[in-house]
Amino acid sequence: MSREDLRFVMEIEGKSFSNPWHLSSFEGEIENDDISFPYVMIHPETGEIIGYIIFWQIGQEVQISNFAVHPDYRRKGLGSSVLSRMLRIIKERGARVVVLEVRESNNSARCLYEKFGFEAAGIRRNYYSRPDEDAVVMVKKIK
Ligand SMILES: CC(C)(COP(=O)(O)OP(=O)(O)OC[C@H]1O[C@@H](n2cnc3c(N)ncnc32)[C@H](O)[C@@H]1OP(=O)(O)O)[C@@H](O)C(=O)NCCC(=O)NCCS
């Protein structure tokens, strides 16, 4: 992900979340390149940005901080392919555990993470706003 991508990233972000990140949050991720790894998904034929994933790796621990696929391209296996690629990358970099938070009502994302072996490890009460909602903390150990 680069600054030039952010116009398109922001559009997907706005279509994907009820309380989307501000532009400055994405800029911060791009700048914080010691620990933050922001990637975009590019359509192989049109070259358009159709999704993104951002994760932090600190030592053996990885946190997925943002992840979305453009609504027009969902349910085609893209989220799965990005997630499996990310898991390969972080394993090569020595990660042992991946953690993320997901809205309790976000069944599509929770199903996807469960397919990849993430397990619910706890609840963060009122973690999200607009609307207020608990977060489910999900964890996957990397073998
Ligand atoms: C979550 C998200 C990234 C998944 O991307 P995707 O490209 O649609 O995912 P895939 O096509 O690889 O789907 C993989 C699996 O996820 C689950 N899934 C995805 N969308 C689903 C839906 N609408 N309902 C139920 N399960 C769903 C299914 O188990 C699916 O496997 P299947 O198609 O074989 O049944 C996408 O729905 C999205 O951008 N959502 C909005 C943003 C978001 O919630 N991000 C995660 C924040 S924690």
The ligand as an SDF file (V2000), in Angstrom:
LIG
                    3D

 48 50  0  0  0  0  0  0  0  0999 V2000
  -14.5130  -10.5550    5.5510 C   0  0  0  0  0  0  0  0  0  0  0  0
  -14.1530  -10.3470    4.0840 C   0  0  0  0  0  0  0  0  0  0  0  0
  -12.7600   -9.7050    4.0040 C   0  0  0  0  0  0  0  0  0  0  0  0
  -14.1250  -11.7160    3.3780 C   0  0  0  0  0  0  0  0  0  0  0  0
  -13.6520  -11.5370    2.0560 O   0  0  0  0  0  0  0  0  0  0  0  0
  -14.1510  -12.4700    0.8470 P   0  0  0  0  0  0  0  0  0  0  0  0
  -13.2480  -12.2430   -0.2970 O   0  0  0  0  0  0  0  0  0  0  0  0
  -15.5970  -12.2680    0.6280 O   0  0  0  0  0  0  0  0  0  0  0  0
  -13.9000  -13.9160    1.4740 O   0  0  0  0  0  0  0  0  0  0  0  0
  -13.9290  -15.3150    0.7130 P   0  0  0  0  0  0  0  0  0  0  0  0
  -14.6710  -15.2270   -0.5740 O   0  0  0  0  0  0  0  0  0  0  0  0
  -12.5410  -15.8420    0.6760 O   0  0  0  0  0  0  0  0  0  0  0  0
  -14.7960  -16.1730    1.7420 O   0  0  0  0  0  0  0  0  0  0  0  0
  -14.1960  -17.1470    2.5560 C   0  0  0  0  0  0  0  0  0  0  0  0
  -15.1880  -17.6800    3.5730 C   0  0  0  0  0  0  0  0  0  0  0  0
  -15.6120  -16.6600    4.4640 O   0  0  0  0  0  0  0  0  0  0  0  0
  -16.9640  -16.9070    4.8390 C   0  0  0  0  0  0  0  0  0  0  0  0
  -17.8070  -15.8400    4.3150 N   0  0  0  0  0  0  0  0  0  0  0  0
  -17.4400  -14.8230    3.5070 C   0  0  0  0  0  0  0  0  0  0  0  0
  -18.5080  -14.0250    3.2640 N   0  0  0  0  0  0  0  0  0  0  0  0
  -19.5440  -14.5650    3.9250 C   0  0  0  0  0  0  0  0  0  0  0  0
  -20.9130  -14.1950    4.0810 C   0  0  0  0  0  0  0  0  0  0  0  0
  -21.4250  -13.1020    3.4810 N   0  0  0  0  0  0  0  0  0  0  0  0
  -21.6970  -14.9660    4.8450 N   0  0  0  0  0  0  0  0  0  0  0  0
  -21.2050  -16.0670    5.4700 C   0  0  0  0  0  0  0  0  0  0  0  0
  -19.9140  -16.4780    5.3590 N   0  0  0  0  0  0  0  0  0  0  0  0
  -19.1090  -15.7300    4.6070 C   0  0  0  0  0  0  0  0  0  0  0  0
  -17.3610  -18.2060    4.2060 C   0  0  0  0  0  0  0  0  0  0  0  0
  -17.0150  -19.2250    5.1200 O   0  0  0  0  0  0  0  0  0  0  0  0
  -16.4670  -18.2140    2.9820 C   0  0  0  0  0  0  0  0  0  0  0  0
  -16.2300  -19.4840    2.4510 O   0  0  0  0  0  0  0  0  0  0  0  0
  -17.2280  -20.0750    1.3140 P   0  0  0  0  0  0  0  0  0  0  0  0
  -17.4110  -19.0010    0.2810 O   0  0  0  0  0  0  0  0  0  0  0  0
  -16.4810  -21.2730    0.8240 O   0  0  0  0  0  0  0  0  0  0  0  0
  -18.4890  -20.3830    2.0410 O   0  0  0  0  0  0  0  0  0  0  0  0
  -15.2120   -9.4480    3.3550 C   0  0  0  0  0  0  0  0  0  0  0  0
  -16.4900  -10.0020    3.5930 O   0  0  0  0  0  0  0  0  0  0  0  0
  -15.1920   -8.0070    3.7970 C   0  0  0  0  0  0  0  0  0  0  0  0
  -14.4370   -7.1880    3.2660 O   0  0  0  0  0  0  0  0  0  0  0  0
  -16.0510   -7.6510    4.7820 N   0  0  0  0  0  0  0  0  0  0  0  0
  -16.1540   -6.2730    5.2630 C   0  0  0  0  0  0  0  0  0  0  0  0
  -14.9340   -5.8640    6.0560 C   0  0  0  0  0  0  0  0  0  0  0  0
  -14.6930   -6.8060    7.2210 C   0  0  0  0  0  0  0  0  0  0  0  0
  -15.6100   -7.2490    7.8970 O   0  0  0  0  0  0  0  0  0  0  0  0
  -13.3960   -7.1050    7.4620 N   0  0  0  0  0  0  0  0  0  0  0  0
  -12.9690   -7.9400    8.5620 C   0  0  0  0  0  0  0  0  0  0  0  0
  -12.8320   -7.1330    9.7740 C   0  0  0  0  0  0  0  0  0  0  0  0
  -12.2990   -8.1070   11.1640 S   0  0  0  0  0  0  0  0  0  0  0  0
  1  2  1  0
  2  3  1  0
  2  4  1  0
  2 36  1  0
  4  5  1  0
  5  6  1  0
  6  7  2  0
  6  8  1  0
  6  9  1  0
  9 10  1  0
 10 11  2  0
 10 12  1  0
 10 13  1  0
 13 14  1  0
 14 15  1  0
 15 16  1  0
 15 30  1  0
 16 17  1  0
 17 18  1  0
 17 28  1  0
 18 19  1  0
 18 27  1  0
 19 20  2  0
 20 21  1  0
 21 22  1  0
 21 27  2  0
 22 23  1  0
 22 24  2  0
 24 25  1  0
 25 26  2  0
 26 27  1  0
 28 29  1  0
 28 30  1  0
 30 31  1  0
 31 32  1  0
 32 33  2  0
 32 34  1  0
 32 35  1  0
 36 37  1  0
 36 38  1  0
 38 39  2  0
 38 40  1  0
 40 41  1  0
 41 42  1  0
 42 43  1  0
 43 44  2  0
 43 45  1  0
 45 46  1  0
 46 47  1  0
 47 48  1  0
M  END
$$$$
